[in-house]
Amino acid sequence: MRKRIRVSLWWLLLGAALAHGADDAGFNKTEILARAYVPNRLVPQGEVRLVRRNGDPIVQTVLHTGFGKVVLSRITENERGNWGDQQDAANYIGALQDAFSEYENRRLKQGRQTALVIEFIDGPDSARVEFRFSPVSRERSGFDIHPSPAWRIVPVSRDYLRRNQEFILVDAFKDGAAKPLDLLHRFRSDQGGAPS
Protein backbone atom coordinates (compact mmCIF):
# COMPACT_ATOMS: atom_id res chain seq x y z
CA MET A 1 0.00 0.00 0.00
CA ARG A 2 2.78 2.48 0.92
CA LYS A 3 4.58 1.66 -2.30
CA ARG A 4 1.46 2.45 -4.32
CA ILE A 5 1.07 5.79 -2.50
CA ARG A 6 4.74 6.66 -3.15
CA VAL A 7 4.39 5.77 -6.83
CA SER A 8 1.18 7.80 -7.10
CA LEU A 9 2.84 10.74 -5.35
CA TRP A 10 5.85 10.49 -7.67
CA TRP A 11 3.58 10.58 -10.76
CA LEU A 12 1.66 13.50 -9.31
CA LEU A 13 4.86 15.48 -8.72
CA LEU A 14 6.20 14.60 -12.16
CA GLY A 15 2.93 15.72 -13.77
CA ALA A 16 3.01 19.02 -11.89
CA ALA A 17 6.61 19.65 -12.93
CA LEU A 18 5.81 18.92 -16.56
CA ALA A 19 2.72 21.13 -16.49
CA HIS A 20 4.73 23.99 -14.98
CA GLY A 21 7.41 23.63 -17.66
CA ALA A 22 4.81 23.55 -20.43
CA ASP A 23 4.02 27.24 -19.91
CA ASP A 24 7.44 28.22 -21.25
CA ALA A 25 7.95 25.23 -23.55
CA GLY A 26 7.44 27.18 -26.77
CA PHE A 27 9.76 29.98 -25.67
CA ASN A 28 12.43 27.51 -24.57
CA LYS A 29 12.40 25.92 -28.02
CA THR A 30 13.73 29.14 -29.49
CA GLU A 31 16.75 28.40 -31.65
CA ILE A 32 19.12 31.32 -32.26
CA LEU A 33 20.39 31.04 -35.83
CA ALA A 34 22.26 34.34 -36.19
CA ARG A 35 22.99 37.25 -33.88
CA ALA A 36 24.63 40.66 -34.16
CA TYR A 37 25.31 43.27 -31.51
CA VAL A 38 23.67 46.66 -32.03
CA PRO A 39 24.91 49.22 -32.68
CA ASN A 40 28.25 47.37 -32.55
CA ARG A 41 30.36 44.91 -30.56
CA LEU A 42 32.34 47.66 -28.78
CA VAL A 43 29.36 49.37 -27.15
CA PRO A 44 26.51 46.85 -27.36
CA GLN A 45 23.10 48.19 -26.44
CA GLY A 46 21.44 44.96 -27.49
CA GLU A 47 21.29 42.35 -30.21
CA VAL A 48 19.37 41.60 -33.34
CA ARG A 49 18.76 37.90 -33.84
CA LEU A 50 17.25 35.61 -36.39
CA VAL A 51 15.52 32.89 -34.40
CA ARG A 52 13.17 30.04 -35.05
CA ARG A 53 10.48 29.17 -32.53
CA ASN A 54 8.03 26.37 -33.20
CA GLY A 55 9.01 26.56 -36.87
CA ASP A 56 8.22 30.28 -37.19
CA PRO A 57 10.95 32.64 -38.46
CA ILE A 58 11.33 35.55 -36.04
CA VAL A 59 13.53 38.62 -36.19
CA GLN A 60 14.12 39.44 -32.55
CA THR A 61 15.63 42.62 -31.15
CA VAL A 62 16.86 42.45 -27.56
CA LEU A 63 17.49 45.92 -26.13
CA HIS A 64 19.40 46.31 -22.88
CA THR A 65 20.30 49.97 -22.87
CA GLY A 66 20.42 53.06 -20.72
CA PHE A 67 20.06 55.18 -23.87
CA GLY A 68 16.39 54.45 -24.51
CA LYS A 69 15.54 57.84 -26.00
CA VAL A 70 18.42 57.65 -28.49
CA VAL A 71 17.52 54.10 -29.52
CA LEU A 72 13.82 54.96 -29.82
CA SER A 73 14.69 57.97 -31.97
CA ARG A 74 16.88 55.89 -34.30
CA ILE A 75 14.31 53.12 -34.73
CA THR A 76 11.54 55.68 -35.34
CA GLU A 77 13.68 57.52 -37.89
CA ASN A 78 14.45 54.25 -39.75
CA GLU A 79 10.81 53.23 -39.67
CA ARG A 80 9.56 56.53 -41.08
CA GLY A 81 12.32 56.51 -43.70
CA ASN A 82 11.34 53.02 -44.86
CA TRP A 83 7.56 53.34 -44.62
CA GLY A 84 6.46 56.97 -44.45
CA ASP A 85 2.93 57.23 -43.04
CA GLN A 86 1.96 53.61 -43.74
CA GLN A 87 -0.61 52.41 -41.16
CA ASP A 88 1.30 49.31 -39.95
CA ALA A 89 4.36 51.48 -39.37
CA ALA A 90 2.30 54.06 -37.46
CA ASN A 91 0.81 51.31 -35.26
CA TYR A 92 4.27 49.86 -34.62
CA ILE A 93 5.78 53.26 -33.76
CA GLY A 94 2.93 53.99 -31.33
CA ALA A 95 3.41 50.64 -29.58
CA LEU A 96 7.19 51.13 -29.62
CA GLN A 97 6.88 54.51 -27.87
CA ASP A 98 4.64 52.95 -25.22
CA ALA A 99 7.06 50.04 -24.80
CA PHE A 100 10.07 52.33 -24.31
CA SER A 101 8.16 54.34 -21.71
CA GLU A 102 7.31 51.12 -19.86
CA TYR A 103 10.91 49.89 -20.27
CA GLU A 104 12.28 53.05 -18.64
CA ASN A 105 9.83 52.65 -15.74
CA ARG A 106 10.83 49.02 -15.24
CA ARG A 107 14.53 49.86 -15.34
CA LEU A 108 14.00 52.45 -12.60
CA LYS A 109 12.15 49.92 -10.42
CA GLN A 110 14.03 46.69 -11.26
CA GLY A 111 17.48 47.94 -12.23
CA ARG A 112 19.43 46.72 -15.21
CA GLN A 113 18.10 43.16 -15.14
CA THR A 114 15.36 43.85 -17.70
CA ALA A 115 15.51 43.83 -21.50
CA LEU A 116 12.96 45.10 -23.99
CA VAL A 117 12.40 42.35 -26.56
CA ILE A 118 10.73 43.16 -29.88
CA GLU A 119 9.79 40.23 -32.09
CA PHE A 120 8.65 40.36 -35.72
CA ILE A 121 6.88 36.98 -35.94
CA ASP A 122 5.95 35.43 -39.29
CA GLY A 123 3.50 32.79 -38.07
CA PRO A 124 1.40 30.56 -40.32
CA ASP A 125 -1.85 32.20 -39.19
CA SER A 126 -0.72 35.73 -38.39
CA ALA A 127 1.94 38.34 -38.91
CA ARG A 128 2.56 40.28 -35.74
CA VAL A 129 5.00 42.27 -33.64
CA GLU A 130 5.25 41.26 -29.99
CA PHE A 131 6.80 43.31 -27.22
CA ARG A 132 8.13 41.63 -24.05
CA PHE A 133 10.07 42.62 -20.96
CA SER A 134 12.43 39.79 -20.13
CA PRO A 135 14.92 39.13 -17.38
CA VAL A 136 18.35 39.36 -19.01
CA SER A 137 21.95 38.49 -18.28
CA ARG A 138 25.08 39.12 -20.31
CA GLU A 139 26.93 36.02 -21.46
CA ARG A 140 30.03 35.60 -23.61
CA SER A 141 27.95 34.69 -26.62
CA GLY A 142 25.55 37.60 -26.16
CA PHE A 143 22.48 38.47 -24.13
CA ASP A 144 20.60 35.64 -22.46
CA ILE A 145 16.89 36.36 -22.06
CA HIS A 146 14.39 34.33 -20.10
CA PRO A 147 10.78 33.46 -20.96
CA SER A 148 8.24 36.19 -20.45
CA PRO A 149 4.68 36.82 -21.61
CA ALA A 150 3.92 39.22 -24.43
CA TRP A 151 3.25 42.70 -23.06
CA ARG A 152 1.65 43.92 -26.29
CA ILE A 153 0.86 42.29 -29.63
CA VAL A 154 0.48 44.42 -32.76
CA PRO A 155 -1.08 42.63 -35.76
CA VAL A 156 0.48 43.78 -39.05
CA SER A 157 0.25 42.89 -42.72
CA ARG A 158 2.50 40.08 -43.89
CA ASP A 159 4.14 42.33 -46.50
CA TYR A 160 5.05 44.92 -43.85
CA LEU A 161 6.34 42.25 -41.47
CA ARG A 162 8.48 40.45 -44.04
CA ARG A 163 10.01 43.57 -45.50
CA ASN A 164 10.72 44.92 -42.02
CA GLN A 165 12.39 41.64 -41.02
CA GLU A 166 14.73 42.12 -43.97
CA PHE A 167 15.36 45.82 -43.23
CA ILE A 168 16.25 44.99 -39.60
CA LEU A 169 18.64 42.17 -40.55
CA VAL A 170 20.43 44.29 -43.17
CA ASP A 171 20.74 47.23 -40.76
CA ALA A 172 22.13 45.06 -37.94
CA PHE A 173 24.33 42.60 -39.86
CA LYS A 174 25.57 45.13 -42.45
CA ASP A 175 27.90 43.33 -44.92
CA GLY A 176 27.25 40.01 -43.17
CA ALA A 177 23.49 40.09 -43.84
CA ALA A 178 23.53 37.59 -46.73
CA LYS A 179 23.58 34.50 -44.49
CA PRO A 180 20.69 35.45 -42.15
CA LEU A 181 18.66 36.71 -45.12
CA ASP A 182 19.21 33.40 -46.93
CA LEU A 183 18.09 31.47 -43.83
CA LEU A 184 15.03 33.69 -43.48
CA HIS A 185 14.03 33.10 -47.11
CA ARG A 186 14.48 29.33 -46.72
CA PHE A 187 12.22 29.29 -43.65
CA ARG A 188 9.58 31.20 -45.55
CA SER A 189 9.78 28.67 -48.37
CA ASP A 190 9.53 25.80 -45.86
CA GLN A 191 6.36 27.42 -44.47
CA GLY A 192 4.85 27.32 -47.95
CA GLY A 193 5.10 31.06 -48.44
CA ALA A 194 6.90 32.94 -51.11
CA PRO A 195 10.50 33.79 -50.21
CA SER A 196 9.48 37.47 -50.65
N, C-alpha and C positions, 0 to 999 in steps of 0.2 A: 504494500500500500504506500509506504513512504517513497519507494522508488518511483512509483507512478506519479506521485505528487511532485517529486523533484523533476521528473521528465516533463511534466505538464508546465511547471514553473519555468523551466529552461526554454521551452517552446514559446511561452508567453513573453519572456524577456527578449528572445530573439526576434519575435514578431514586432515588438515595440521598437526595438533598435532599427529594424529594417524599415518600418513605417516612418520613423523619425528621419532616417537618411533619405527616404524617397522624396521629401520636400525639396531637397537641393540636388536630386539626382541629375536632372537635366542640366543644371548649371555646372555641376562637377564633370560632366561629359564634354566640356568645352575643350577643344583641341586648338592650341595656338599654332598657326601655320607660318606666320611671319610677323615680325614686330620691329618697330623703329621708334627711337626716342624722338620726342618733339619738345622744343624746336630742334635740339641736337643732343648728342651724347655728352657734351661738356657741361651743359646746364639743363638737364632734363626736367621738364615740367610735367611730363607724362609720356605716354606711348600711344601710337596707333598700331593696331593689330588687325590682321586678318585671322579670323577664327571660324571654326565650324562647331556648331552645337546642334545635336540631333539632326545632322545632315544639312542644316541651314547655313548658307554663307553669311557671315556677319562681319562688318567693319566696325571695330570697337575702338573707341578713344577713351583712354584712362587718364584723367587729369588729376594731378596731385601737386598743386601749385599755390603759392602765396600771392601770385600775380593774376588773380581772377579777372580783374577789370581789363588788363592788357590782353589776356587770352580771349575773353569774350569779344573784345573789340576786333581782334584779328579774325576770329571765326565769322563774326557778323559781316565784316568787310568782304571776306572771301565769298560768303554766301550771297550777298547782294551783287557782287561782281559776276558770279556765275549765273544767277537766276533773276536778277532784277526784282520786280514786284510779284513774282509768281506766288500763288496762294500756298502751296506746300512749303516753300521757303519762308514765307511770312509766318506760317504756323510753327515751323521749326524754330525760327528766331525768337518768337514769343515764348515758347517753352524753354528755350535755351537761356533766355534772360531770367525767367523764373527759377530755373535750375541753379544758375550761378548765384542768385540771391540766397537760395536755400543752402547752397554749398558754403557760402561765406558764413552764414549763421551756424551751420554745423561745425565748421572749423573753429569758430569762437568757443563753442560749447564743448566740443570733443577733442580739440587739438588737431594735430597733423595726422591722425590715424584714419582719416576719411578721404576717399577719392570720389570724384564725380565721373561716372562711367556713362558714355553715350554710345548706344548701339544702333547701327543701321542694319535692320534684320530683314533679309529677303526670304520670308517663309513661303511655303507652298500656298497658303490661304490668305496671306496678308503681307503687305509691305508696310513697315512701321519703324519709327524711331523710339527707342526706350531709354529713359533716363533712370539711373540708379545711384545710390550713395553706398559705397562698399567699404568695409574695413580694408586697409591696404598696408602692406609692408614692402620694403625695398629689398630685393634680392640681387644677387650677381647678374642673373639673366634678365632682370627687369623688375617691374612692379608686380607684386602678387596680390590679387584681389580675392575676396571671399564672397560667397553667395549672398545675394541680397535681393529683396523684391523690387520690382519696377516701381519707381516713384511716379512716373508719368509715362503714358504711351501716346504717341502722336501718329495716327494713321496717315500715310502718304501714298501718292501714286507710285506704281512700280517703276515707271520711267524716271521720276525724280530720285527715288531711292537708289536705283542702279547707277545712274550717272553720278550721284553724289558719292557713292561708294568709290567709284573710280577717281573722282576729283580728290577725295581724301587720301587715297593710297598714293597717288602721284605727288601730292603736296608733301606727304610725310616721307616717302621713300626716295623721292627725287630721282636720280639716275638709276637707282636700284628697283624701280617700280615694276619692271617687266615681269619679274617672277611672281610677285603677289597678284598682279593683274591677270597673268596667265592662269594661276590657280583659281581665282575668282570666276573667270570665264568658264573653266572646266566644271566647277561646281554648278554653275547656272545650267550648263548643258546636261549635267547629270540629273538635275531637277526636272528636265524636260522643257526648260525655257530657252529662249534664244540667248546666245552668248552676249548680246547687246549690240 
